[in-house]
Amino acid sequence: MSPRVSRFSVLAAACVLMYSGSALAQPMTDMCSQPKMKTEKWHSITAPAGMTLMIPQGYVARGNGAASNSVAPDAQFYWSGDHRYVAVGSGAGPSALNAGGELTQTGDCEATIAGRRVQISSYTWTNADREMSPSGAIGGEYLVVARFFSTGELREAFIAYKTNIQSDASSMREVFWTAAFDSQQAVAPSSASAPQAAGSAPPAQAMPAVAAVPAPACVPKVEPNLPTLEAVLDTALVQMLVSNAAPPIPHGFEVMTLRFNDSGGVAGIAVSQSDLPNATQRQLTTLVASNLKQHDAAAPSAFQLRVESKSTGMQYAVQSNAGCAP
């Protein structure tokens, strides 16, 4: 090979690397900027937590087994092939704490969508085939989760998108901005502000919004087989770790949904309600997860643990996960 050809090959390879590097280095803050909406051919679906949203054609509702249970009891999954899905449900959604595997968080930012504060987090991991049993699923996977924080009338909810194509993780964030709650309509923002065509009839006047009636307070169903706090958590060790935490844990509460597998191990932990900062929620969830005791087979496979930080110290309560009494 001549020196001229060799130099050309090196230059071409350098250009490819530069292009790839720029694609990988997209700032995470871009994930929290409203994208240009191209959702004309999408269709609307009804999701848990009073949410409606729009998803592309070709995404079909399909169960997700253990992954659904570990993320949220009411999680709905819409798949396109074997590597891409849109998931919706109540709670904080999938994360490194409850989705399992070797998830690495690659970004985190905040936005306002449908008038609600939303945290958008991105994750990545690599699928590796087992020896002598190739599955064809080897390679990188990407997950982006939009967590809609609870408000006075609406409980916490999430939308998540998973793909094995990195560019999809950015382009599909449109789905987050189609979310609507209660009386809001799941219409793409671009169509909502479209100018009226000349000579066309004026739009009909919108009906006045009806004030939302707050839902009655939830009285948890009685579940006689709930374990005692002493059987669930090593509270003394958690208290010691919290006492040495810097900065100190602020006053507030967090309710976690705990799920266990048949062998007594932890299958998932998800924050269902909290008034603590995000960083504190992650800190408390990690402390609890690392100090849970072996699950009793006679106890329910899922229940809630309320942790409250007060001036008198940490307080805990085991609660039912069976819903509200009629």
C-alpha positions as CSV (number, residue, x, y, z in Angstrom):
1,M,0.0,0.0,0.0
2,S,1.4,3.4,-1.0
3,P,2.0,6.1,1.7
4,R,-0.7,8.2,0.1
5,V,-3.4,5.5,0.3
6,S,-2.3,4.7,3.9
7,R,-2.7,8.3,4.9
8,F,-6.1,8.4,3.3
9,S,-7.3,5.3,5.2
10,V,-6.1,6.7,8.5
11,L,-7.9,10.0,7.8
12,A,-11.1,8.2,6.9
13,A,-11.0,6.1,10.0
14,A,-10.4,9.2,12.1
15,C,-13.5,10.9,10.6
16,V,-15.6,7.8,11.4
17,L,-14.4,7.9,15.0
18,M,-15.0,11.6,15.3
19,Y,-18.6,11.2,14.0
20,S,-19.2,8.2,16.3
21,G,-17.9,10.2,19.3
22,S,-20.1,13.2,18.6
23,A,-23.1,10.9,18.4
24,L,-22.3,9.4,21.8
25,A,-21.5,12.7,23.4
26,Q,-25.0,14.2,23.0
27,P,-25.7,16.3,26.2
28,M,-28.3,14.7,28.4
29,T,-30.0,18.1,28.8
30,D,-31.2,17.7,25.2
31,M,-33.4,14.8,26.4
32,C,-35.3,17.4,28.5
33,S,-35.9,19.8,25.7
34,Q,-39.2,19.4,23.9
35,P,-38.5,17.7,20.5
36,K,-40.1,18.5,17.2
37,M,-43.2,16.5,17.2
38,K,-43.9,14.1,14.3
39,T,-46.8,12.1,15.7
40,E,-49.4,12.5,13.0
41,K,-49.6,8.7,12.5
42,W,-49.4,7.7,16.2
43,H,-52.5,6.5,18.1
44,S,-53.7,7.3,21.6
45,I,-53.8,4.8,24.4
46,T,-55.1,4.9,28.0
47,A,-52.5,4.2,30.7
48,P,-52.6,3.8,34.5
49,A,-52.4,6.7,36.9
50,G,-55.0,8.8,34.9
51,M,-52.7,9.1,31.9
52,T,-53.2,9.0,28.2
53,L,-50.4,9.2,25.7
54,M,-49.6,8.4,22.0
55,I,-47.4,5.7,20.7
56,P,-46.3,4.8,17.1
57,Q,-48.0,2.3,14.9
58,G,-46.6,-1.2,15.2
59,Y,-46.3,-1.2,19.0
60,V,-48.5,-4.0,20.3
61,A,-49.5,-4.7,23.9
62,R,-47.7,-7.6,25.4
63,G,-47.0,-8.8,28.9
64,N,-43.5,-8.7,30.2
65,G,-43.6,-11.3,33.1
66,A,-41.2,-10.6,36.0
67,A,-40.1,-7.3,34.6
68,S,-43.6,-6.0,34.8
69,N,-44.0,-7.1,38.4
70,S,-40.7,-5.6,39.5
71,V,-41.4,-2.2,38.0
72,A,-45.1,-1.6,38.9
73,P,-48.1,-3.8,39.5
74,D,-50.1,-2.0,36.8
75,A,-47.3,-1.6,34.3
76,Q,-48.3,-1.9,30.6
77,F,-45.8,-2.8,27.9
78,Y,-46.2,-2.1,24.1
79,W,-43.6,-4.0,22.1
80,S,-42.2,-3.5,18.6
81,G,-40.1,-6.6,17.8
82,D,-38.0,-8.1,20.6
83,H,-35.8,-5.2,21.5
84,R,-38.0,-2.1,21.6
85,Y,-40.9,-1.3,23.9
86,V,-42.9,1.6,25.5
87,A,-43.8,0.9,29.1
88,V,-46.2,3.0,31.2
89,G,-47.5,2.6,34.8
90,S,-47.7,4.1,38.2
91,G,-44.7,4.7,40.5
92,A,-41.2,5.8,39.6
93,G,-40.6,3.3,36.8
94,P,-37.6,1.1,36.0
95,S,-34.2,2.0,37.3
96,A,-31.0,0.4,38.4
97,L,-32.6,-0.3,41.8
98,N,-35.6,-2.4,40.5
99,A,-35.0,-3.5,36.9
100,G,-32.2,-5.9,37.7
101,G,-29.1,-6.5,35.5
102,E,-26.1,-4.3,35.2
103,L,-27.8,-1.0,34.4
104,T,-25.5,2.0,34.3
105,Q,-27.1,5.5,34.6
106,T,-25.8,7.7,31.8
107,G,-27.8,10.9,32.4
108,D,-30.4,12.7,34.5
109,C,-32.3,16.0,34.0
110,E,-35.7,17.6,34.6
111,A,-38.4,19.0,32.4
112,T,-42.0,20.2,32.7
113,I,-44.5,18.1,30.7
114,A,-48.3,18.5,30.9
115,G,-47.8,21.0,33.7
116,R,-46.0,18.4,35.9
117,R,-42.4,18.1,37.0
118,V,-40.7,15.3,35.2
119,Q,-37.3,13.6,35.8
120,I,-35.8,12.0,32.7
121,S,-33.1,9.4,33.3
122,S,-31.2,7.3,30.8
123,Y,-29.5,3.9,31.3
124,T,-27.5,1.5,29.3
125,W,-26.3,-2.1,29.7
126,T,-24.8,-4.9,27.6
127,N,-26.4,-8.3,26.9
128,A,-24.0,-11.1,26.9
129,D,-24.8,-14.6,25.7
130,R,-24.2,-17.6,27.9
131,E,-21.6,-20.1,26.7
132,M,-22.9,-22.8,24.4
133,S,-26.4,-21.2,24.2
134,P,-26.3,-18.2,21.9
135,S,-29.6,-16.2,21.9
136,G,-28.9,-13.6,19.3
137,A,-29.7,-10.8,21.8
138,I,-26.1,-9.9,22.5
139,G,-25.2,-6.2,22.4
140,G,-26.0,-2.8,23.9
141,E,-29.4,-1.9,25.3
142,Y,-30.7,1.6,26.1
143,L,-33.5,2.7,28.4
144,V,-34.9,6.2,29.0
145,V,-37.4,6.8,31.8
146,A,-39.6,9.8,32.3
147,R,-40.8,10.0,35.9
148,F,-43.9,12.2,36.5
149,F,-43.8,13.3,40.2
150,S,-47.0,13.1,42.2
151,T,-49.1,16.2,42.6
152,G,-52.0,17.1,44.9
153,E,-54.5,15.2,42.8
154,L,-52.4,12.8,40.6
155,R,-50.2,10.0,41.8
156,E,-46.7,9.4,40.5
157,A,-46.4,7.8,37.0
158,F,-43.8,6.9,34.5
159,I,-43.2,6.3,30.8
160,A,-40.2,4.3,29.7
161,Y,-38.7,3.5,26.3
162,K,-36.2,0.7,25.7
163,T,-34.3,0.0,22.5
164,N,-31.1,-1.6,21.2
165,I,-30.5,1.3,18.8
166,Q,-28.8,4.2,20.5
167,S,-30.3,6.9,18.2
168,D,-33.8,5.7,19.1
169,A,-33.3,6.7,22.7
170,S,-33.2,10.4,21.7
171,S,-35.7,10.4,18.8
172,M,-38.4,8.5,20.7
173,R,-38.5,11.0,23.6
174,E,-41.4,12.5,21.7
175,V,-43.6,9.9,23.5
176,F,-43.0,11.7,26.8
177,W,-44.4,14.9,25.5
178,T,-47.7,13.3,24.3
179,A,-48.6,12.5,27.9
180,A,-51.8,14.0,29.3
181,F,-53.7,13.6,32.5
182,D,-57.4,13.8,33.5
183,S,-59.2,16.3,31.2
184,Q,-56.1,17.1,29.1
185,Q,-56.1,15.6,25.6
186,A,-53.2,13.5,24.3
187,V,-52.5,15.7,21.3
188,A,-49.1,16.6,20.0
189,P,-48.1,20.1,21.0
190,S,-47.3,21.0,17.3
191,S,-50.9,20.3,16.2
192,A,-52.4,22.2,19.2
193,S,-50.7,25.5,18.1
194,A,-51.3,25.1,14.3
195,P,-52.5,28.3,12.6
196,Q,-56.1,28.5,11.2
197,A,-56.2,28.1,7.5
198,A,-57.6,31.1,5.5
199,G,-61.4,30.7,4.9
200,S,-61.8,27.8,7.2
201,A,-64.5,27.7,9.9
202,P,-63.4,29.0,13.3
203,P,-62.7,26.2,15.8
204,A,-65.5,25.3,18.2
205,Q,-65.4,26.8,21.6
206,A,-63.9,24.5,24.2
207,M,-66.2,23.3,27.0
208,P,-65.2,24.8,30.4
209,A,-63.2,22.4,32.4
210,V,-65.0,20.6,35.2
211,A,-63.2,20.9,38.5
212,A,-61.6,17.5,39.4
213,V,-63.1,15.9,42.5
214,P,-60.3,14.6,44.8
215,A,-60.3,10.9,45.2
216,P,-61.3,9.6,48.6
217,A,-58.5,8.8,51.0
218,C,-57.2,5.2,50.6
219,V,-57.8,3.0,53.6
220,P,-55.4,0.0,53.0
221,K,-57.0,-3.4,53.0
222,V,-56.3,-5.6,56.0
223,E,-53.8,-8.3,55.2
224,P,-53.4,-10.7,58.1
225,N,-50.2,-12.3,56.8
226,L,-48.1,-9.1,56.8
227,P,-44.7,-9.7,58.4
228,T,-43.5,-7.7,61.4
229,L,-41.0,-4.9,60.9
230,E,-38.4,-7.0,62.8
231,A,-38.8,-9.8,60.2
232,V,-38.3,-7.4,57.3
233,L,-35.5,-5.0,58.0
234,D,-32.5,-4.6,60.2
235,T,-33.6,-1.2,61.5
236,A,-30.6,-0.8,64.0
237,L,-28.1,-1.0,61.2
238,V,-30.1,1.3,59.0
239,Q,-30.3,3.8,61.9
240,M,-26.6,3.7,62.4
241,L,-25.9,4.3,58.7
242,V,-28.4,7.2,58.6
243,S,-26.9,8.8,61.7
244,N,-23.5,8.8,60.0
245,A,-24.9,10.1,56.7
246,A,-23.5,13.4,55.4
247,P,-25.4,15.5,54.7
248,P,-28.0,14.3,57.2
249,I,-31.3,12.9,56.0
250,P,-33.9,15.7,55.8
251,H,-37.3,15.2,57.5
252,G,-39.8,13.5,55.2
253,F,-41.2,10.1,54.2
254,E,-40.8,7.4,51.5
255,V,-43.1,4.5,50.7
256,M,-41.4,1.6,48.9
257,T,-43.0,-1.4,47.3
258,L,-41.0,-4.5,48.1
259,R,-41.3,-7.6,45.9
260,F,-39.7,-11.0,46.6
261,N,-39.1,-14.1,44.5
262,D,-39.9,-17.7,45.4
263,S,-36.5,-18.3,47.0
264,G,-37.0,-15.4,49.4
265,G,-34.7,-13.0,47.6
266,V,-35.5,-9.4,46.6
267,A,-37.1,-9.2,43.2
268,G,-37.6,-5.5,43.1
269,I,-37.9,-2.3,45.1
270,A,-39.7,0.8,43.8
271,V,-40.6,4.1,45.4
272,S,-44.4,4.6,45.2
273,Q,-44.7,7.8,47.1
274,S,-42.3,10.3,48.7
275,D,-41.8,14.0,49.6
276,L,-38.0,13.7,49.9
277,P,-35.5,14.9,47.3
278,N,-34.5,12.5,44.6
279,A,-31.0,12.0,45.9
280,T,-32.4,11.2,49.4
281,Q,-34.9,8.7,47.9
282,R,-32.1,6.8,46.1
283,Q,-30.0,6.9,49.3
284,L,-32.8,5.5,51.5
285,T,-33.8,2.9,49.0
286,T,-30.2,1.7,48.7
287,L,-29.9,1.5,52.5
288,V,-33.1,-0.5,52.8
289,A,-32.3,-2.8,49.9
290,S,-28.9,-3.7,51.5
291,N,-30.4,-4.5,54.9
292,L,-33.5,-6.5,54.2
293,K,-33.8,-9.8,55.9
294,Q,-34.7,-13.2,54.3
295,H,-38.3,-13.1,53.2
296,D,-40.7,-15.4,55.1
297,A,-42.5,-17.8,52.6
298,A,-45.7,-17.4,54.7
299,A,-45.7,-13.6,54.1
300,P,-47.1,-11.9,50.9
301,S,-44.7,-11.8,48.0
302,A,-45.3,-8.0,47.8
303,F,-46.0,-5.4,50.4
304,Q,-45.0,-1.8,51.2
305,L,-42.5,-0.3,53.7
306,R,-43.0,3.2,54.9
307,V,-39.8,5.0,56.1
308,E,-40.2,8.4,57.8
309,S,-37.4,10.7,59.0
310,K,-38.3,12.7,62.0
311,S,-36.5,14.8,64.6
312,T,-36.9,11.8,67.0
313,G,-35.2,9.4,64.5
314,M,-36.3,7.0,61.8
315,Q,-39.7,5.4,62.0
316,Y,-40.9,2.4,59.9
317,A,-44.2,0.7,59.1
318,V,-45.1,-2.4,57.1
319,Q,-48.2,-1.8,54.9
320,S,-50.4,-3.8,52.7
321,N,-49.9,-3.7,48.9
322,A,-53.4,-5.0,48.3
323,G,-55.0,-1.7,47.4
324,C,-57.8,0.3,49.1
325,A,-60.7,-1.1,51.0
326,P,-64.1,-0.6,49.3
